[in-house]
Amino acid sequence: MRTDRVRENITGYLFILPQLLLFLIFIVYPVFEGIRLSLFKISYTGETFVGFTNYMTLIKDPVFVKSTMNTVIFVIFIVALTVFFALFVASAIFDKNAKYVSLIRGSYYIPVMVSMVVMTMVWSFLLNPSNGLIPHLAREMDMSSINLLGNKNTVLPVIIFITFAINVGQAIILYIASMIGVPKDLFEAAEMDGASRTTVIFKILVPLVKPTTTYIIIMNIIAVLKIFVVIQLLTGGGPNNSSSTMMYYLYNNAFKYNQLGIASAVGVIMFLITIILSIPQLRAMFKN
């Protein structure tokens, strides 16, 4: 009996062994290698151990400080907008006619299916100050020429809106699927008790889809921390580093300035920030 159980366990481990090896090679090993590289100064001739010098250099670099602040702003506003807007749309349509729900889901999910590069290029065309559609309409209405991406006061809100608009469809799909799975008996009981739709949403729906909310928050935190394509194609970190992010700063140091040690240190800091921001959400999920 015990031999059969051991044999079954070994069989199970053999089945997951390929996936486990891929996980160790492409996920675990790069994490530890990144931590190791962050402690070295790397050049074409070799590696020199410098301890935490790379981290001290980052702290003293105003561009990195600005990039970190921008990243935090992006995370807070994009995640908040995504969660609240997706909840609003999903709770408004989840119990409507199936064809209507499918139309709304498809409409919001189209930007998610399209490549981020393509969507960003579309927005780049729309916002181009010389021949873009939005500046052209502004000039037609006798408004002054606008350059939303070239103004340090407007560039962050514009990037926040564009990233939110591209990514919110996935959150809406997840919320609708989660709400459709809520037992109908709860709604019928609430209706018999005279509960309003607002009460049903905030007292029944929102608490029951909390695991989905936790998942959406964590996944969006990770996605926004890695925001790069939008910055690269729309602003290049400008004007005057006003839209630079940690990921864009990492890219510049790794591939433009050949500062692999500095870039690795940025990666480690981003990894720690992701863990710190995700822990409260994970604790709340496991408590339930």
VOGU-3710 file (C-alpha; in Angstrom, 3 decimals, decimal comma):
1> mrtdrvreni> 0,000/0,000/0,000  2,751/2,407/0,969  4,750/1,398/-2,126  1,774/2,211/-4,367  1,397/5,640/-2,733  5,092/6,412/-3,216  4,847/5,287/-6,832  1,850/7,573/-7,405  3,706/10,506/-5,841  6,751/9,899/-8,016
11> tgylfilpql> 4,538/9,726/-11,110  2,940/13,046/-10,205  6,309/14,720/-9,680  7,547/13,370/-13,023  4,578/14,950/-14,777  5,274/18,390/-13,293  9,062/18,098/-13,629  9,283/19,770/-17,105  7,220/22,743/-15,937  9,206/22,927/-12,703
21> llflifivyp> 12,499/22,980/-14,621  11,241/25,757/-16,895  10,104/27,730/-13,836  13,498/27,341/-12,150  15,456/28,225/-15,292  13,431/31,173/-16,561  11,954/32,623/-13,327  13,896/31,647/-10,204  17,404/31,730/-11,689  17,015/35,205/-13,303
31> vfegirlslf> 15,782/36,604/-9,965  18,837/35,403/-8,076  21,157/36,346/-10,939  19,680/39,847/-10,954  20,291/40,165/-7,211  23,889/39,024/-7,704  24,546/41,412/-10,600  23,172/44,338/-8,588  26,175/43,976/-6,263  28,722/44,253/-9,084
41> kisytgetfv> 30,028/46,914/-11,439  29,960/45,270/-14,846  32,070/46,280/-17,824  33,353/44,681/-21,002  36,473/43,503/-19,159  34,731/41,789/-16,264  32,841/42,201/-12,990  33,967/44,097/-9,885  32,227/43,571/-6,567  30,980/46,921/-5,215
51> gftnymtlik> 28,433/45,823/-2,600  25,542/48,257/-2,219  27,235/51,053/-4,167  24,794/50,662/-7,061  21,863/51,172/-4,696  23,472/54,265/-3,154  24,043/55,644/-6,663  20,356/55,192/-7,432  19,245/56,973/-4,272  21,415/59,980/-5,158
61> dpvfvkstmn> 20,254/60,095/-8,794  17,406/62,649/-9,238  16,299/60,951/-12,465  15,775/57,657/-10,615  13,922/59,428/-7,796  11,668/61,103/-10,369  11,152/57,795/-12,175  10,187/56,101/-8,892  7,693/58,844/-8,031  6,142/58,606/-11,499
71> tvifvifiva> 5,873/54,822/-11,181  4,126/55,105/-7,813  1,700/57,659/-9,273  0,977/55,360/-12,213  0,368/52,369/-9,941  -2,007/54,232/-7,612  -4,120/55,947/-10,256  -4,201/53,255/-12,953  -5,034/50,441/-10,500  -7,683/52,543/-8,730
81> ltvffalfva> -9,290/53,638/-12,005  -9,255/50,081/-13,353  -10,872/48,542/-10,274  -13,580/51,188/-9,786  -14,510/51,550/-13,448  -14,534/47,794/-14,073  -16,691/47,252/-10,987  -19,089/49,980/-12,133  -19,494/48,578/-15,664  -19,688/44,934/-14,590
91> saifdknaky> -22,240/45,568/-11,817  -24,369/47,618/-14,209  -24,668/44,958/-16,944  -23,935/41,512/-15,472  -27,637/40,602/-15,098  -28,847/42,162/-18,347  -29,696/40,402/-21,617  -26,968/37,959/-22,633  -26,551/39,534/-26,103  -26,167/42,998/-24,563
101> vslirgsyyi> -23,581/41,724/-22,068  -21,637/40,015/-24,864  -21,629/43,247/-26,894  -20,288/45,270/-23,962  -17,655/42,646/-23,119  -16,483/42,514/-26,715  -16,352/46,305/-27,020  -14,205/46,750/-23,936  -12,017/43,720/-24,672  -10,984/44,743/-28,207
111> pvmvsmvvmt> -8,117/46,993/-26,975  -6,814/44,103/-24,851  -6,630/41,799/-27,884  -4,779/44,386/-29,961  -1,036/44,687/-29,413  0,020/47,349/-26,913  2,406/48,693/-29,563  -0,423/49,134/-32,080  -2,728/50,844/-29,566  0,057/53,159/-28,457
121> mvwsfllnps> 0,837/54,106/-32,060  -2,845/54,925/-32,595  -2,778/57,252/-29,592  0,512/58,714/-30,808  -1,179/59,624/-34,081  -4,186/61,118/-32,293  -2,027/63,258/-29,982  0,653/64,338/-32,471  0,831/68,145/-32,053  1,546/68,813/-35,742
131> ngliphlare> -0,949/66,570/-37,564  -2,794/64,614/-34,865  -6,580/64,456/-34,803  -7,014/65,891/-31,286  -4,766/68,965/-31,818  -6,424/69,463/-35,231  -9,889/69,524/-33,655  -8,608/71,972/-31,043  -7,356/74,300/-33,788  -10,660/73,989/-35,665
141> mdmssinllg> -12,450/75,201/-32,536  -10,146/78,220/-32,397  -8,305/76,879/-29,391  -4,594/77,352/-28,915  -2,288/74,642/-30,227  -2,065/71,839/-27,659  0,769/69,421/-27,026  -0,446/67,170/-24,229  2,590/64,893/-24,382  5,049/67,765/-24,485
151> nkntvlpvii> 3,674/69,490/-21,399  5,043/68,230/-18,073  1,748/69,146/-16,375  -0,413/67,020/-18,672  1,839/64,155/-19,770  1,223/61,988/-16,680  -2,600/62,239/-16,771  -2,575/61,439/-20,504  -0,398/58,337/-20,045  -2,520/57,231/-17,088
161> fitfainvgq> -5,681/57,522/-19,183  -4,195/55,720/-22,209  -2,847/52,810/-20,132  -6,122/52,543/-18,231  -8,181/52,577/-21,441  -6,063/49,818/-22,995  -6,079/47,496/-19,969  -9,477/47,967/-18,312  -11,259/45,495/-20,615  -9,637/42,478/-18,994
171> aiilyiasmi> -10,797/43,568/-15,529  -14,353/44,033/-16,804  -14,384/40,527/-18,279  -13,128/39,023/-14,991  -15,687/40,909/-12,901  -18,603/39,953/-15,161  -17,590/36,289/-15,051  -17,283/36,441/-11,267  -20,646/38,194/-10,810  -22,476/35,784/-13,100
181> gvpkdlfeaa> -21,273/32,992/-10,788  -22,900/34,542/-7,704  -25,889/32,373/-6,593  -29,198/33,839/-7,797  -30,830/32,930/-4,476  -29,002/35,801/-2,808  -30,457/38,334/-5,238  -33,947/36,900/-4,892  -33,731/37,042/-1,092  -32,495/40,635/-1,214
191> emdgasrttv> -35,299/41,583/-3,603  -37,898/40,051/-1,255  -36,427/42,090/1,589  -36,869/45,257/-0,467  -33,158/45,928/-0,978  -32,312/48,488/-3,642  -29,910/47,738/-6,476  -27,258/49,909/-4,822  -27,586/47,883/-1,630  -27,343/44,617/-3,563
201> ifkilvplvk> -24,186/45,804/-5,304  -22,360/47,036/-2,205  -23,633/44,439/0,288  -23,675/41,306/-1,873  -21,765/41,688/-5,136  -18,693/43,626/-4,032  -17,921/41,395/-1,003  -18,447/38,189/-2,981  -16,125/39,236/-5,816  -13,375/40,305/-3,405
211> ptttyiiimn> -11,024/37,475/-4,524  -11,369/38,743/-8,096  -10,645/42,277/-6,913  -7,514/41,053/-5,144  -6,342/39,248/-8,277  -6,994/42,290/-10,487  -5,145/44,613/-8,085  -2,076/42,367/-7,875  -1,897/41,719/-11,623  -2,332/45,408/-12,448
221> iiavlkifvv> 0,331/46,429/-9,931  2,763/44,075/-11,638  1,720/45,249/-15,125  1,956/48,968/-14,292  5,342/48,562/-12,614  6,567/47,141/-15,932  5,034/49,926/-18,027  7,436/50,601/-20,872  5,942/50,475/-24,374  3,651/53,475/-23,808
231> iqlltgggpn> 6,526/55,561/-22,437  8,973/54,497/-25,156  6,647/55,219/-28,075  4,819/58,311/-26,804  7,317/60,389/-24,846  10,698/58,666/-24,518  10,577/59,629/-20,846  10,160/63,323/-21,614  9,670/66,142/-21,379  12,664/66,508/-19,043
241> nssstmmyyl> 12,114/63,026/-17,516  8,571/64,021/-16,499  7,185/60,679/-17,716  10,170/58,436/-17,042  9,411/55,261/-15,076  11,528/52,713/-13,246  11,224/50,266/-16,127  12,265/52,894/-18,661  15,154/53,929/-16,394  16,210/50,266/-16,175
251> ynnafkynql> 16,066/49,935/-19,971  18,217/53,026/-20,530  20,894/51,866/-18,090  20,969/48,305/-19,397  20,902/48,910/-23,155  21,944/52,539/-23,715  24,521/53,248/-21,021  25,730/49,652/-20,483  25,288/49,980/-16,698  24,102/46,427/-16,049
261> giasavgvim> 24,812/46,623/-12,322  22,665/49,742/-11,960  19,928/48,203/-14,110  19,963/45,027/-11,987  19,647/47,103/-8,820  16,581/48,818/-10,292  15,114/45,401/-11,091  15,666/44,233/-7,518  13,976/47,363/-6,145  11,002/46,820/-8,475
271> flitiilsip> 10,788/43,198/-7,318  10,721/44,293/-3,661  8,106/46,971/-4,344  5,898/44,390/-6,065  6,129/42,058/-3,059  5,456/44,854/-0,554  2,399/46,105/-2,470  1,047/42,579/-2,990  1,391/41,270/0,582  -1,657/43,136/2,023
281> qlramfkn> -3,831/41,903/-0,840  -2,611/38,312/-0,496  -3,179/38,345/3,265  -6,722/39,609/2,769  -7,382/36,905/0,179  -6,076/34,038/2,354  -8,029/35,284/5,381  -11,180/34,722/3,418
//
